[in-house]
Amino acid sequence: MQDPEQTGQISPIGRLVLLMGSNLVLMAGSSLSPGLPAIRETFQHVPGIFFWTSMVLTLPALIVVLSGPVTGIMVDRFGRKPILIGSLIIGGLGGGLAVVMRSLVGVLASRALVGLAIAGTMTATNSLVADYFTGEDRAKFMGQVYAFTGIGGVVFLSLGGFLTNIDWHYSFLSYLPALLIAPLAAITIHEPEEVVEHEAEALTTKLKFKPTSIYIFIAIMLNQLAFMAVPVFIATYLHDLVGAGSIGVGLISAFSGFFSFIGGWVFGRINQRFNFRQINTISFMLYSLGFLALGLAQNWTLIVIGEMLVGFGMGVIPSNLSTWLAHEARPLVRGRANGIYVTMMFLGNFASSVVFTPLAQAAGMPLVYYLSATIVALTSVAGVVLFRLLAKADA
């Protein structure tokens, strides 16, 4: 397969589609956080409303976990392009439907559609990036995708606060731009040549679970498990620790998002100097130090350092793991490989509140961040041990 970067097979608008395709549907969820108290107040008569309100944010993650593997099969079976376009339409319409919903059941149903859309857009986009680009170009572009993820969260969070001040229903309008990306995808995105030429073979080619791929799947799950302890608990933690209000929490979240953007943006250059295994080891260790700083914090100094390291890690680590997976997975099974990758990512998201909430309530937030630091440090160490065992086996 020729390198699309050299043959010009992907246009500038096509690049924009790949950058925004998964990010729009994924990051639009950030705009809902400011409206959760208003949603809770509107449906306060519903039994267990605190649980159901939290599900407004977490239900899409559960749906991604349930649908991710099937989505991966569909991407390999029916092609990247139709799944991407269909998922963008489902995300735009499904997410935006909540604007007119007047029942909590209706809102949650729209959130389930968003989960399906996230699974489809992320799996298709990651597969297309892996297909279109190779080597340094792939690493650079994958880093840009996650850079936009980091900065997009800040943008949509601010947008959500503005729309919620009008009416919490309007915060769901942030999903509608996905409908503008869908026709652009139809025009600019094409099925990769190698996938088209071997379409029949793709149906019989099995995805092999090699040790490196398994490690990547587990690492992205643990990465997200640890990370979600920040957005879920940071507002309460900072309020209790330094008396921070909503403005302070918003600014420190934006600061972390900015460093996530930096991490993704410079990943291409980092990849030129270090291999996947080296980047994995170093980035997870720095990530661990970020959580440790948050746990030890007594003032704003360690909070800022911790958020900086955590944000930078969230830019570099997913960029490295997804690029690494693209290198490991053959083109004919990349849809299935990315389907599992996305599933494990959101399994970490969903499991975080289940694992950490009881600990936070019983022992306090510092323990949660100490545990997060331990988890990601052990992920780094486990990688080193695995790579040395594989090297000995190959010798």
Long-range contacts (C-beta under 8 A, 24 or more apart in sequence): 1-131, 1-192, 1-193, 1-194, 1-331, 2-193, 3-133, 3-134, 3-137, 4-131, 4-132, 4-133, 4-192, 5-132, 5-133, 5-134, 5-137, 9-132, 9-190, 10-132, 10-188, 11-188, 13-184, 13-187, 13-188, 14-188, 14-189, 15-141, 16-184, 17-181, 17-184, 17-185, 17-188, 17-189, 18-125, 18-128, 18-129, 18-132, 18-141, 18-145, 18-189, 19-144, 19-145, 19-148, 20-148, 20-181, 21-84, 21-88, 21-121, 21-124, 21-125, 21-181, 21-185, 22-118, 22-121, 22-122, 22-125, 22-126, 22-145, 23-145, 23-148, 23-149, 23-152, 24-88, 24-91, 24-121, 24-152, 24-175, 24-177, 24-178, 24-181, 25-87, 25-88, 25-91, 25-92, 25-95, 25-114, 25-117, 25-118, 25-121, 25-175, 25-178, 26-118, 26-121, 26-122, 26-149, 26-152, 27-149, 27-152, 27-153, 27-155, 27-156, 28-91, 28-95, 28-114, 28-156, 28-174, 28-175, 28-177, 28-178, 29-57, 29-60, 29-114, 29-156, 30-152, 30-153, 30-156, 30-157, 30-160, 31-156, 31-157, 31-159, 31-160, 31-163, 31-171, 31-174, 32-56, 32-57, 32-160, 32-171, 32-172, 33-57, 33-157, 33-160, 34-157, 34-160, 34-161, 34-164, 34-171, 35-160, 35-163, 35-164, 35-168, 35-171, 38-164, 38-168, 39-107, 39-168, 42-168, 43-104, 46-104, 52-104, 52-108, 54-353, 55-108, 55-111, 56-107, 56-108, 56-111, 58-349, 58-350, 58-353, 59-108, 59-111, 59-112, 59-115, 60-111, 60-112, 60-114, 60-115, 60-118, 60-346, 61-115, 61-346, 61-349, 61-350, 62-115, 62-346, 62-350, 63-111, 63-112, 63-114, 63-115, 63-116, 63-118, 63-119, 64-115, 64-118, 64-119, 64-342, 64-343, 64-345, 64-346, 65-343, 65-346, 65-347, 65-350, 67-115, 67-116, 67-119, 68-119, 68-123, 68-339, 68-340, 68-342, 68-343, 68-346, 69-336, 69-339, 69-340, 69-343, 70-339, 71-116, 71-119, 71-120, 71-123, 71-335, 71-339, 71-342, 72-123, 72-335, 72-336, 72-337, 72-338, 72-339, 72-340, 72-342, 73-335, 73-336, 73-339, 74-120, 74-335, 75-120, 75-123, 75-124, 75-127, 75-334, 75-335, 75-336, 75-338, 75-339, 76-202, 76-332, 76-333, 76-334, 76-335, 76-336, 77-202, 77-203, 77-335, 79-191, 79-195, 80-124, 80-127, 80-128, 80-131, 80-189, 80-191, 80-192, 80-195, 80-335, 81-124, 81-185, 81-186, 81-189, 81-190, 81-191, 83-120, 83-123, 83-124, 84-120, 84-121, 84-124, 84-125, 84-128, 84-185, 84-189, 85-182, 85-185, 85-186, 85-189, 86-120, 87-116, 87-117, 87-118, 87-119, 87-120, 87-121, 87-124, 88-117, 88-121, 88-178, 88-179, 88-181, 88-182, 88-185, 89-178, 89-179, 89-182, 90-116, 90-117, 90-120, 91-117, 91-118, 91-121, 91-175, 91-178, 92-117, 92-175, 92-176, 92-177, 92-178, 92-179, 92-182, 93-179, 94-175, 95-172, 95-174, 95-175, 95-176, 95-178, 96-172, 96-173, 96-175, 96-176, 96-179, 97-172, 98-169, 98-172, 99-169, 99-170, 99-172, 99-173, 100-169, 101-169, 110-172, 114-175, 117-178, 118-342, 118-346, 119-339, 119-342, 119-343, 122-338, 122-342, 123-335, 123-338, 123-339, 123-342, 124-335, 126-322, 126-325, 126-326, 126-334, 126-338, 126-341, 126-342, 127-334, 127-335, 127-338, 128-189, 128-192, 129-326, 130-325, 130-326, 130-329, 130-331, 130-334, 130-338, 131-192, 131-194, 131-195, 131-331, 131-334, 132-192, 136-268, 136-271, 136-272, 138-323, 138-326, 138-327, 139-267, 139-268, 139-271, 139-272, 139-319, 139-323, 140-267, 140-268, 140-271, 141-268, 142-267, 142-319, 142-322, 142-323, 142-326, 143-263, 143-264, 143-265, 143-266, 143-267, 143-268, 143-271, 143-315, 143-316, 143-319, 143-323, 144-264, 144-265, 144-268, 145-264, 145-319, 146-260, 146-263, 146-264, 146-267, 146-314, 146-315, 146-318, 146-319, 146-322, 147-260, 147-261, 147-262, 147-263, 147-264, 147-265, 147-267, 147-315, 148-261, 148-264, 149-260, 149-264, 149-318, 150-257, 150-258, 150-259, 150-260, 150-261, 150-263, 150-264, 150-311, 150-314, 150-315, 151-257, 151-258, 151-260, 151-261, 153-253, 153-257, 153-260, 154-253, 154-254, 154-257, 154-258, 157-250, 157-253, 157-254, 158-250, 161-250, 192-331, 194-331, 194-332, 195-331, 195-332, 198-331, 198-332, 201-332, 202-332, 202-333, 205-330, 205-332, 205-333, 206-333, 207-329, 207-333, 207-336, 207-337, 207-340, 208-333, 210-328, 211-386, 211-390, 212-324, 212-328, 212-386, 212-390, 213-325, 213-328, 213-329, 213-337, 215-382, 215-383, 215-386, 216-321, 216-324, 216-325, 216-328, 216-341, 217-340, 217-341, 217-344, 218-344, 218-379, 219-280, 219-284, 219-317, 219-321, 219-379, 219-383, 220-317, 220-318, 220-321, 220-322, 220-341, 220-344, 220-345, 220-348, 221-344, 221-345, 221-347, 221-348, 221-351, 222-348, 222-375, 222-376, 222-379, 223-284, 223-287, 223-313, 223-314, 223-317, 223-318, 223-321, 223-345, 223-348, 223-376, 223-379, 224-345, 224-346, 224-347, 224-348, 224-349, 224-352, 225-348, 225-349, 225-351, 225-352, 225-355, 225-372, 225-375, 226-287, 226-291, 226-348, 226-352, 226-372, 226-373, 226-375, 226-376, 227-310, 227-314, 227-348, 227-352, 227-372, 228-348, 228-349, 228-352, 228-353, 228-356, 229-291, 229-352, 229-356, 229-368, 229-369, 229-372, 230-256, 230-294, 230-307, 230-310, 232-352, 232-353, 232-356, 232-357, 233-356, 233-360, 233-365, 233-368, 236-365, 237-294, 237-365, 238-303, 240-365, 241-297, 241-298, 241-303, 242-299, 242-300, 242-303, 252-303, 252-304, 252-307, 253-307, 255-304, 255-307, 255-308, 255-311, 256-307, 256-308, 256-310, 256-311, 256-314, 257-311, 258-311, 259-307, 259-308, 259-309, 259-311, 259-312, 259-315, 260-311, 260-312, 260-314, 260-315, 261-315, 262-311, 262-312, 262-315, 263-311, 263-312, 263-313, 263-314, 263-315, 263-316, 263-319, 264-315, 264-316, 264-319, 265-315, 267-315, 267-316, 267-319, 267-320, 267-323, 270-316, 271-320, 271-323, 276-320, 276-323, 276-324, 276-327, 277-383, 277-387, 279-316, 279-320, 280-317, 280-320, 280-321, 280-324, 280-380, 280-383, 281-380, 281-383, 281-384, 283-313, 283-316, 283-317, 283-320, 284-313, 284-317, 284-376, 284-377, 284-379, 284-380, 284-383, 285-377, 285-380, 286-312, 286-313, 287-313, 287-314, 287-317, 287-376, 288-373, 288-374, 288-376, 288-377, 288-380, 289-373, 290-373, 291-369, 291-370, 291-372, 291-373, 291-376, 292-369, 292-370, 292-373, 294-369, 295-365, 295-366, 295-367, 295-368, 295-369, 295-370, 295-373, 296-366, 306-369, 313-376, 318-345
